[in-house]
Amino acid sequence: MTARAPSRPVGTVTRGTTNPNRLRRMDRWIAATHGAELRRAAEPVAVDLGYGAAPWTAVELLGRLRTVAPRTRMVGVEIEPARVAAARPYEREGLVFRHGGFEIPVAGRPMLVRAANVLRQYEEGEVAAVWERLCARLAPAGGGSRGGLLVEGTCDEIGRRHVWVALGPEGPRTVTFATRLGSLERPSDLAERLPKALIHRNVPGEPVHAFLRDFDRAWAAAAPYASYGARQRWIRAVRDLTADWPVTDGPVRWRQGEVTVAWEALAPVR
């Protein structure tokens, strides 16, 4: 895989904190929902943008994607040169590391860009421009394909709670809330992990605030199902949510402690 000509990376250095298995929920969702697109692609290239001080997330994502799309190739991209140098010993067939930023220094247009815990350290007003730039680098739609996928979101330090936005070449599509159900007191606990585009909008009058309020109410109403376990309570609460919110997935994903909602329903009020 030939990288683009060297240029000044676009972006700023982030803290770079990472832990093994931290992004497992996001990885599994990507494999389940985008695996078919990767399998069909002539060049199934995925990018782990801003993988941090250690390369674990890129290594793990490649392994999970190859269970559903064996030809997938992974490029880990970091804006801090020392982190790239530290990751190079982990390179192998289908896995390389590059110095770069939001310009995505890879040849062609990738089928997947995953940017986890990157934009949280930027200002809210910068998010739209970064999204636009990254979406423009995705493989285009056409020929029965919806094109590449950008997954951008935030999780806690050990990956118990995670919220991400999925975007295609055309822009934002969905928002996914994912959690380890045994650690959850109420759905609104996920508010602290909202991505940068939404975290400052969890206030009255904003759709995401209304969604989390309704989710908490559905969770409370589903309390009798707790005797069957947190999973059954979550499934019942999400099922009730579908009466008023455009939930785009179904019980197979709900059982994983996930729920995905159309972006338009949660998009910030301008």
Rosetta silent file (secondary structure, phi, psi, omega in degrees, C-alpha in Angstrom):
SEQUENCE: MTARAPSRPVGTVTRGTTNPNRLRRMDRWIAATHGAELRRAAEPVAVDLGYGAAPWTAVELLGRLRTVAPRTRMVGVEIEPARVAAARPYEREGLVFRHGGFEIPVAGRPMLVRAANVLRQYEEGEVAAVWERLCARLAPAGGGSRGGLLVEGTCDEIGRRHVWVALGPEGPRTVTFATRLGSLERPSDLAERLPKALIHRNVPGEPVHAFLRDFDRAWAAAAPYASYGARQRWIRAVRDLTADWPVTDGPVRWRQGEVTVAWEALAPVR
SCORE:     score description
SCORE:     0.000 S_00000001
   1 L     0.000  120.773 -176.976    0.000    0.000    0.000 S_00000001
   2 L   -92.645  126.845  178.737    1.562    3.247   -1.145 S_00000001
   3 L   -79.718  161.462  175.030    1.045    6.298    1.042 S_00000001
   4 L   -68.873  165.568  178.403    0.439    9.754   -0.308 S_00000001
   5 L   -58.941  140.497 -177.982    3.306   12.189   -0.633 S_00000001
   6 L   -58.283  140.960  175.250    4.460   13.455    2.788 S_00000001
   7 L  -154.462  171.121  179.722    2.863   16.683    3.980 S_00000001
   8 L   -66.466  122.428 -179.300    2.172   18.426    7.252 S_00000001
   9 L   -60.469  146.340  179.181   -0.431   16.326    9.120 S_00000001
  10 L   -96.141  120.536  179.534   -3.808   17.961    9.720 S_00000001
  11 L   132.373 -175.638  178.832   -4.841   17.994   13.364 S_00000001
  12 L  -128.412  155.896 -179.181   -3.320   18.260   16.819 S_00000001
  13 L   -69.818  131.783  177.642   -1.682   15.724   19.104 S_00000001
  14 L  -100.623  178.331 -176.519   -4.090   14.129   21.560 S_00000001
  15 L   -62.142  -34.128  175.633   -3.392   12.482   24.915 S_00000001
  16 L    79.848   11.766  179.696   -3.012    9.103   23.248 S_00000001
  17 L   -67.726  139.540  179.680   -4.320    7.042   26.169 S_00000001
  18 L  -157.494  160.101  177.576   -5.390    3.546   25.183 S_00000001
  19 L  -142.967  146.953  175.280   -5.930    0.087   26.640 S_00000001
  20 L   -56.682  140.564  175.833   -6.165   -3.373   25.100 S_00000001
  21 L    68.429   10.606 -176.943   -9.736   -4.378   24.239 S_00000001
  22 L   -65.116  -34.249 -173.160  -11.014   -0.866   24.945 S_00000001
  23 L  -104.979   24.524 -175.155  -12.833   -0.556   21.608 S_00000001
  24 H   -60.949  -37.387 -178.584  -14.263   -4.082   21.415 S_00000001
  25 H   -66.548  -44.443  177.419  -17.892   -2.921   21.354 S_00000001
  26 H   -64.131  -43.912 -179.532  -17.280   -0.558   18.469 S_00000001
  27 H   -57.873  -46.544 -176.871  -15.184   -3.173   16.632 S_00000001
  28 H   -66.238  -37.356  177.524  -17.893   -5.811   16.875 S_00000001
  29 H   -65.417  -44.574  178.816  -20.557   -3.402   15.699 S_00000001
  30 H   -59.325  -46.730 -179.124  -18.449   -2.385   12.694 S_00000001
  31 H   -60.064  -40.420 -177.524  -17.812   -6.029   11.795 S_00000001
  32 H   -72.780  -38.492 -172.318  -21.519   -6.847   12.039 S_00000001
  33 H   -96.520  -21.102 -175.245  -22.874   -3.835   10.186 S_00000001
  34 H  -120.695    0.072 -178.090  -20.109   -3.076    7.668 S_00000001
  35 H   -59.347  -40.259 -178.734  -18.574   -6.481    7.073 S_00000001
  36 H   -63.660  -39.241  178.141  -20.552   -7.108    3.893 S_00000001
  37 H   -63.793  -40.733  178.438  -19.332   -3.828    2.370 S_00000001
  38 H   -65.349  -39.936 -179.947  -15.737   -4.757    3.175 S_00000001
  39 H   -63.640  -37.623 -176.443  -16.160   -8.219    1.641 S_00000001
  40 H   -78.294  -20.772 -172.816  -17.528   -6.763   -1.602 S_00000001
  41 L   -68.735  141.355  174.909  -14.883   -4.054   -1.924 S_00000001
  42 L   -68.012  -35.746  179.075  -12.093   -4.471   -4.464 S_00000001
  43 L  -127.361   85.100 -176.894   -9.724   -2.719   -2.013 S_00000001
  44 L   -79.788   80.961 -178.430  -11.022   -3.289    1.553 S_00000001
  45 E  -100.944  131.501  176.794   -8.802   -0.774    3.349 S_00000001
  46 E  -118.730  147.846 -179.015   -9.578    0.283    6.917 S_00000001
  47 E  -124.376  127.536  170.719   -7.942    3.124    8.860 S_00000001
  48 E  -100.275   99.676 -173.285   -7.564    3.384   12.627 S_00000001
  49 E   -88.949  121.496  179.540   -7.138    7.134   12.958 S_00000001
  50 L    73.403   50.627 -175.538   -5.441    8.350   16.134 S_00000001
  51 L   -69.926  -18.131  172.255   -4.750    4.917   17.629 S_00000001
  52 L   101.521 -160.893 -172.848   -2.725    6.478   20.420 S_00000001
  53 L   -73.295  -16.466  177.366    0.435    5.681   22.335 S_00000001
  54 L  -136.407  152.795 -171.427    0.192    1.933   21.653 S_00000001
  55 L   -88.670   14.646 -171.877   -1.069    0.097   18.563 S_00000001
  56 H   -56.019  -42.705 -172.898   -3.482   -2.280   20.309 S_00000001
  57 H   -66.077  -35.757  178.093   -6.657   -0.864   18.812 S_00000001
  58 H   -68.703  -43.104  178.893   -5.412   -1.189   15.225 S_00000001
  59 H   -60.781  -46.217 -177.659   -4.208   -4.754   15.806 S_00000001
  60 H   -67.374  -42.222 -179.440   -7.504   -5.750   17.423 S_00000001
  61 H   -62.480  -42.668  178.250   -9.698   -4.083   14.805 S_00000001
  62 H   -59.618  -44.897 -179.754   -7.890   -5.871   11.987 S_00000001
  63 H   -60.424  -41.585 -179.121   -8.348   -9.210   13.714 S_00000001
  64 H   -71.999  -38.003  179.411  -12.067   -8.653   14.210 S_00000001
  65 H   -68.464  -34.766 -177.846  -12.651   -7.375   10.689 S_00000001
  66 H   -70.950  -14.953  173.803  -10.829  -10.298    9.139 S_00000001
  67 L   -70.526  -22.738  179.804  -13.295  -12.709   10.733 S_00000001
  68 L  -114.296  -20.172 -179.301  -15.948  -11.243    8.410 S_00000001
  69 L  -143.838   84.353 -170.133  -13.816   -9.817    5.582 S_00000001
  70 L   -61.336  -20.234 -177.896  -10.528  -11.772    5.319 S_00000001
  71 L   -87.794   -0.580 -177.139   -8.975   -9.483    2.673 S_00000001
  72 L   -57.769  136.645  172.401   -9.180   -6.372    4.869 S_00000001
  73 E  -116.100  143.241 -174.022   -5.985   -4.334    5.198 S_00000001
  74 E  -117.893  135.981  172.322   -5.412   -1.957    8.098 S_00000001
  75 E  -121.190  118.744  172.757   -3.522    1.324    8.292 S_00000001
  76 E   -88.922  127.903 -176.538   -2.923    2.833   11.707 S_00000001
  77 E  -118.901  128.045  178.777   -2.533    6.618   11.436 S_00000001
  78 E  -136.314  143.119 -178.037   -1.034    8.796   14.175 S_00000001
  79 L   -85.287  -15.897 -179.770   -0.070   12.465   14.197 S_00000001
  80 L   -96.277  112.979 -175.453    2.733   11.954   16.758 S_00000001
  81 H   -55.749  -36.244 -178.088    5.847   10.535   15.001 S_00000001
  82 H   -63.832  -32.918  178.872    7.134    8.798   18.137 S_00000001
  83 H   -70.727  -34.803  176.716    3.929    6.764   18.366 S_00000001
  84 H   -65.919  -44.364  179.616    4.326    5.649   14.755 S_00000001
  85 H   -61.277  -39.356 -179.693    7.894    4.573   15.420 S_00000001
  86 H   -68.307  -27.582 -177.763    6.784    2.620   18.498 S_00000001
  87 H   -84.584  -22.210 -173.708    4.086    0.837   16.470 S_00000001
  88 H   -53.988  -36.884  179.014    6.281   -0.174   13.532 S_00000001
  89 H   -61.726  -16.303 -179.355    7.523   -3.429   15.155 S_00000001
  90 H   -90.659   -1.367  178.888    3.905   -4.640   15.112 S_00000001
  91 L   -63.466  145.410  177.346    3.578   -4.337   11.343 S_00000001
  92 E  -158.467 -174.659  179.277    2.775   -7.531    9.479 S_00000001
  93 L   -55.479  123.486  177.750    0.920   -8.659    6.400 S_00000001
  94 L    83.667    2.394 -178.824   -2.082   -6.377    6.036 S_00000001
  95 E  -138.500  118.143  176.435   -1.104   -4.016    8.870 S_00000001
  96 E  -134.687  164.305  179.969    1.022   -0.875    8.539 S_00000001
  97 E  -125.992  138.524 -175.747    1.405    2.375   10.471 S_00000001
  98 E  -131.782  148.216  173.875    1.649    5.867    8.985 S_00000001
  99 E   -84.398  125.126  179.638    2.394    9.370   10.242 S_00000001
 100 L   172.762 -174.076 -178.332   -0.562   11.652    9.513 S_00000001
 101 L  -142.392 -136.857 -174.208   -3.828   13.184   10.582 S_00000001
 102 L   -67.471  -10.756  176.113   -7.227   14.052    9.158 S_00000001
 103 L   -74.760  -13.675  179.617   -5.843   14.108    5.620 S_00000001
 104 L    55.140   86.234 -174.006   -5.633   10.261    5.872 S_00000001
 105 L   -79.654   63.834  175.068   -2.227    9.510    4.249 S_00000001
 106 L  -130.488  153.207  176.324   -3.188    6.382    2.310 S_00000001
 107 L   -71.617  145.850  177.926   -3.558    5.785   -1.402 S_00000001
 108 L    73.191 -162.848 -176.132   -7.100    5.644   -2.689 S_00000001
 109 L  -124.800  116.811 -173.006  -10.218    6.011   -0.575 S_00000001
 110 L   -68.146  154.685  175.827  -10.702    3.661    2.393 S_00000001
 111 L   -82.723  -15.713 -179.292  -13.822    1.616    3.061 S_00000001
 112 E  -150.536  134.429  167.188  -13.584    2.366    6.780 S_00000001
 113 E  -127.086  122.233  177.469  -12.168    5.105    8.987 S_00000001
 114 E  -111.510  121.767  179.459  -12.467    4.586   12.726 S_00000001
 115 E  -125.876   94.656 -176.168  -11.676    7.640   14.917 S_00000001
 116 E  -105.761  131.634  176.819  -12.265    6.798   18.569 S_00000001
 117 L    59.136   33.965  179.162  -11.598    9.230   21.415 S_00000001
 118 L  -104.681  -57.751 -175.058   -9.996   11.730   19.035 S_00000001
 119 H   -72.467  -13.984  177.642  -12.475   14.587   18.535 S_00000001
 120 H   -57.529  -26.334 -177.391  -13.397   14.644   22.212 S_00000001
 121 H   -93.257    7.213  176.822  -10.280   16.756   22.709 S_00000001
 122 L  -104.343  171.931  175.446  -11.336   19.296   20.051 S_00000001
 123 L   -79.956  149.520 -179.870  -13.835   22.146   20.254 S_00000001
 124 H   -56.161  -38.657 -178.016  -17.454   21.416   19.322 S_00000001
 125 H   -67.100  -13.104  179.424  -17.281   24.000   16.546 S_00000001
 126 H   -89.135  -14.128 -170.545  -14.482   22.056   14.840 S_00000001
 127 H   -63.697  -47.373 -174.565  -16.396   18.789   14.512 S_00000001
 128 H   -58.451  -42.153 -179.072  -18.439   19.522   11.371 S_00000001
 129 H   -67.487  -37.982  178.033  -15.368   20.475    9.328 S_00000001
 130 H   -66.757  -46.050  176.693  -13.465   17.375   10.453 S_00000001
 131 H   -54.854  -47.982 -178.073  -16.423   15.138    9.638 S_00000001
 132 H   -60.256  -42.520 -178.999  -16.713   16.711    6.193 S_00000001
 133 H   -64.938  -44.538 -178.355  -13.018   16.243    5.515 S_00000001
 134 H   -69.580  -39.654  178.696  -13.011   12.604    6.626 S_00000001
 135 H   -63.036  -34.070  179.223  -16.227   11.735    4.777 S_00000001
 136 H   -67.416  -19.162  178.733  -14.704   13.151    1.591 S_00000001
 137 H   -88.559  -10.589 -177.332  -11.887   10.592    1.916 S_00000001
 138 L   -72.399  153.721  172.518  -14.263    7.601    2.116 S_00000001
 139 L   -58.086  135.851 -176.106  -14.870    5.250   -0.784 S_00000001
 140 L   -74.064  159.993  173.329  -17.856    6.608   -2.735 S_00000001
 141 L   -74.154  158.139  177.476  -21.253    4.960   -2.992 S_00000001
 142 E   143.956  154.530  178.436  -22.186    3.219   -6.214 S_00000001
 143 L    63.836   33.327 -178.433  -22.603   -0.164   -7.813 S_00000001
 144 L    87.319   -3.415  179.207  -24.836   -1.393   -5.003 S_00000001
 145 E  -100.850  144.545  174.051  -22.485   -0.154   -2.286 S_00000001
 146 L   -82.504   -3.876  179.771  -23.311    2.586    0.221 S_00000001
 147 L    92.353 -170.634 -178.965  -19.635    3.505    0.178 S_00000001
 148 L   -71.328  171.678 -176.780  -17.153    3.791    2.997 S_00000001
 149 E  -131.393  131.946  170.174  -17.972    4.299    6.656 S_00000001
 150 E  -106.087  126.529  176.975  -16.611    6.763    9.206 S_00000001
 151 E  -118.427  116.511 -174.868  -17.178    5.750   12.839 S_00000001
 152 E  -130.231  124.431 -178.365  -16.404    8.521   15.334 S_00000001
 153 E  -169.905 -167.779 -171.736  -17.118    8.341   19.041 S_00000001
 154 E  -138.519  145.180  174.668  -16.021    8.140   22.636 S_00000001
 155 E  -140.340  169.632  175.613  -15.740    5.458   25.299 S_00000001
 156 L   -78.969  179.235 -169.219  -14.574    5.101   28.885 S_00000001
 157 L   -65.876  -26.949 -179.168  -11.106    3.855   29.761 S_00000001
 158 L  -117.171   13.347  171.082  -12.005    0.151   29.776 S_00000001
 159 L    76.139   23.900  178.019  -14.714    0.170   27.121 S_00000001
 160 L   -78.842  -31.912 -176.772  -17.794   -0.412   29.271 S_00000001
 161 E  -131.483  133.737 -172.339  -19.692    2.588   27.867 S_00000001
 162 E  -152.817  138.776  173.334  -19.447    3.903   24.358 S_00000001
 163 E  -134.648  132.143 -179.652  -21.387    6.211   22.021 S_00000001
 164 E  -141.348  155.965  174.508  -20.496    6.722   18.371 S_00000001
 165 E  -106.069  135.392  173.965  -21.764    8.341   15.197 S_00000001
 166 E  -105.664  131.126 -178.233  -21.633    6.450   11.903 S_00000001
 167 E  -128.538  144.798  172.270  -21.222    8.552    8.764 S_00000001
 168 E  -107.419 -173.499  178.107  -21.141    7.715    5.072 S_00000001
 169 L   -56.888  -26.117 -178.569  -19.843    9.767    2.147 S_00000001
 170 L   -85.155  -12.762 -179.442  -23.088   11.740    2.343 S_00000001
 171 E   126.382 -164.016 -174.946  -22.722   12.604    6.041 S_00000001
 172 E   -63.059  140.123  178.700  -24.087   11.393    9.416 S_00000001
 173 E  -114.742  -54.509 -172.028  -26.329    8.334    9.421 S_00000001
 174 E  -143.989  165.688  171.178  -26.822    6.968   12.930 S_00000001
 175 E  -125.427  129.798 -179.904  -25.869    7.217   16.598 S_00000001
 176 E  -115.145  132.644  173.983  -25.153    4.025   18.558 S_00000001
 177 E  -108.099  127.046 -176.882  -25.241    3.669   22.343 S_00000001
 178 E  -137.277  138.773 -175.993  -23.397    0.589   23.655 S_00000001
 179 E  -152.613  154.736  166.116  -22.759   -0.563   27.202 S_00000001
 180 L   -77.986  110.032 -168.698  -21.829   -3.435   29.455 S_00000001
 181 H   -61.937  -32.210 -179.317  -25.293   -3.940   30.862 S_00000001
 182 H   -66.357  -16.418 -178.622  -24.136   -5.216   34.233 S_00000001
 183 H   -99.086    0.921 -170.662  -22.457   -1.879   34.933 S_00000001
 184 L   -95.515  126.887  172.116  -25.457    0.287   34.012 S_00000001
 185 L   -88.482  -42.691  176.740  -27.640    2.011   36.606 S_00000001
 186 L  -154.189  153.642 -177.712  -29.686    3.929   34.029 S_00000001
 187 H   -56.618  -33.654 -178.622  -29.296    4.637   30.274 S_00000001
 188 H   -67.144   -8.161  171.571  -28.481    8.304   30.840 S_00000001
 189 H   -58.667  -24.792 -179.919  -25.204    7.138   32.438 S_00000001
 190 H   -72.496  -10.911 -177.015  -24.040    6.995   28.812 S_00000001
 191 H   -58.264  -33.733 -177.996  -24.359   10.790   28.523 S_00000001
 192 H   -69.741  -11.231  179.092  -20.794   11.302   29.758 S_00000001
 193 H  -110.897   13.813  174.629  -19.551    9.357   26.702 S_00000001
 194 L   -59.374  142.585  176.733  -21.504   11.236   24.057 S_00000001
 195 L   -65.581  165.906 -172.204  -19.267   12.230   21.124 S_00000001
 196 H   -56.459  -34.003 -178.477  -18.163   15.839   20.837 S_00000001
 197 H   -65.183  -18.843 -173.651  -20.988   16.738   18.446 S_00000001
 198 H  -121.947  -20.864 -168.467  -23.566   15.845   21.119 S_00000001
 199 H   -63.823  -31.583  178.821  -22.010   16.007   24.576 S_00000001
 200 L   -86.342    0.040 -178.612  -22.653   19.726   25.053 S_00000001
 201 L  -102.917    7.279  178.489  -26.215   19.297   23.760 S_00000001
 202 L   -82.126   63.488 -178.781  -27.472   17.130   26.616 S_00000001
 203 L  -137.169  155.937  179.906  -29.622   19.996   27.911 S_00000001
 204 L   -53.248  138.121 -178.358  -33.371   20.663   27.840 S_00000001
 205 L    98.093  -13.097  178.448  -34.598   21.587   24.389 S_00000001
 206 L  -101.940  142.010 -177.797  -32.085   19.380   22.574 S_00000001
 207 H   -57.512  -39.666 -177.182  -33.147   16.060   20.991 S_00000001
 208 H   -66.037  -32.348  176.016  -30.399   13.987   22.611 S_00000001
 209 H   -66.287  -43.335  178.610  -31.528   15.174   26.042 S_00000001
 210 H   -63.427  -39.616  179.608  -35.115   14.179   25.244 S_00000001
 211 H   -62.431  -48.968 -179.223  -33.944   10.785   23.999 S_00000001
 212 H   -65.949  -34.086  175.195  -31.980   10.001   27.152 S_00000001
 213 H   -62.197  -47.368 -179.943  -34.892   11.222   29.299 S_00000001
 214 H   -66.378  -34.837  178.822  -37.277    8.889   27.469 S_00000001
 215 H   -65.073  -42.911  177.187  -34.765    6.053   27.657 S_00000001
 216 H   -61.230  -39.907  179.576  -34.525    6.447   31.438 S_00000001
 217 H   -66.139  -42.189  177.916  -38.328    6.376   31.673 S_00000001
 218 H   -64.753  -38.483  177.802  -38.529    3.246   29.542 S_00000001
 219 H   -62.222  -43.490  179.101  -35.782    1.666   31.666 S_00000001
 220 H   -64.593  -41.870  179.491  -37.726    2.449   34.850 S_00000001
 221 H   -66.050  -26.337 -179.275  -40.934    1.036   33.353 S_00000001
 222 L   -87.959    9.405 -177.193  -39.041   -2.128   32.397 S_00000001
 223 H   -53.984  -37.070  178.647  -37.891   -2.715   36.008 S_00000001
 224 H   -58.664  -25.201 -179.515  -40.012   -5.901   36.377 S_00000001
 225 H   -77.023   -9.686 -179.822  -37.881   -7.490   33.646 S_00000001
 226 H   -62.221  -25.971  178.730  -34.770   -7.054   35.800 S_00000001
 227 H   -65.160  -19.374  176.707  -35.583  -10.350   37.509 S_00000001
 228 H   -94.784   -1.717  179.228  -34.730  -11.992   34.167 S_00000001
 229 L   115.575  159.040 -178.086  -31.450  -10.075   33.908 S_00000001
 230 H   -63.080  -32.015 -179.240  -30.208   -6.704   32.709 S_00000001
 231 H   -63.349  -45.345 -179.155  -30.282   -7.854   29.074 S_00000001
 232 H   -66.620  -35.316  177.236  -34.013   -8.553   29.138 S_00000001
 233 H   -65.551  -42.958  178.694  -34.672   -5.232   30.854 S_00000001
 234 H   -61.136  -46.684 -178.820  -32.623   -3.403   28.181 S_00000001
 235 H   -59.839  -43.948  179.520  -34.435   -5.187   25.349 S_00000001
 236 H   -64.942  -42.140 -179.935  -37.826   -4.283   26.795 S_00000001
 237 H   -63.691  -43.098  179.532  -36.832   -0.653   27.331 S_00000001
 238 H   -66.140  -39.468  178.691  -35.511   -0.315   23.770 S_00000001
 239 H   -59.152  -40.932  177.397  -38.622   -1.971   22.370 S_00000001
 240 H   -66.027  -35.256  178.875  -40.725    0.650   24.150 S_00000001
 241 H   -61.270  -31.313 -175.118  -38.476    3.412   22.777 S_00000001
 242 L   -63.823  -15.418  178.237  -39.266    2.377   19.211 S_00000001
 243 L   -68.091  -27.974 -174.234  -42.778    3.797   19.609 S_00000001
 244 L  -123.812  -11.610 -176.099  -41.393    7.348   19.608 S_00000001
 245 L  -128.106  144.133 -177.274  -37.824    7.171   18.291 S_00000001
 246 L   -79.521   75.268  175.873  -36.434    5.899   14.938 S_00000001
 247 E   -71.845  130.201 -171.525  -34.430    2.944   16.226 S_00000001
 248 L  -103.259   -7.023  178.990  -32.691    1.412   13.208 S_00000001
 249 L  -113.015 -170.397 -175.486  -31.524   -1.943   14.598 S_00000001
 250 L  -138.666 -169.860 -173.401  -33.267   -4.905   16.194 S_00000001
 251 H   -55.779  -30.235  179.264  -33.124   -7.489   18.987 S_00000001
 252 H   -59.113  -42.675  178.386  -29.936   -9.126   17.709 S_00000001
 253 H   -80.122  -35.760  179.170  -28.021   -5.922   18.442 S_00000001
 254 H   -58.144  -36.357 -179.774  -30.087   -5.001   21.500 S_00000001
 255 L   -63.032  -20.852  178.376  -28.961   -8.254   23.116 S_00000001
 256 L   -85.874    3.733 -175.510  -25.393   -6.946   22.863 S_00000001
 257 L    79.233   34.885 -178.250  -26.285   -3.922   24.993 S_00000001
 258 E  -124.710  158.237  164.707  -26.668   -1.649   21.965 S_00000001
 259 E  -153.467  135.913 -178.199  -29.270    0.579   20.397 S_00000001
 260 E  -119.616  133.606 -175.150  -28.844    2.595   17.192 S_00000001
 261 E  -125.657  143.604  177.595  -30.945    5.650   16.342 S_00000001
 262 E   -58.102  135.743 -178.451  -31.177    7.683   13.150 S_00000001
 263 H   -55.669  -41.397 -174.978  -28.918   10.744   13.301 S_00000001
 264 H   -57.227  -29.139 -178.244  -31.680   13.110   12.208 S_00000001
 265 H   -75.849  -23.000 -176.182  -33.607   12.357   15.404 S_00000001
 266 H  -113.870   -4.299 -176.514  -30.703   13.335   17.678 S_00000001
 267 L   -57.191  142.036 -179.451  -28.964   16.023   15.625 S_00000001
 268 L   -58.542  146.275  172.684  -28.331   19.276   17.528 S_00000001
 269 L   -72.912  126.156 -177.175  -30.820   22.113   17.231 S_00000001
 270 L   -81.557    0.000    0.000  -29.077   24.814   15.195 S_00000001
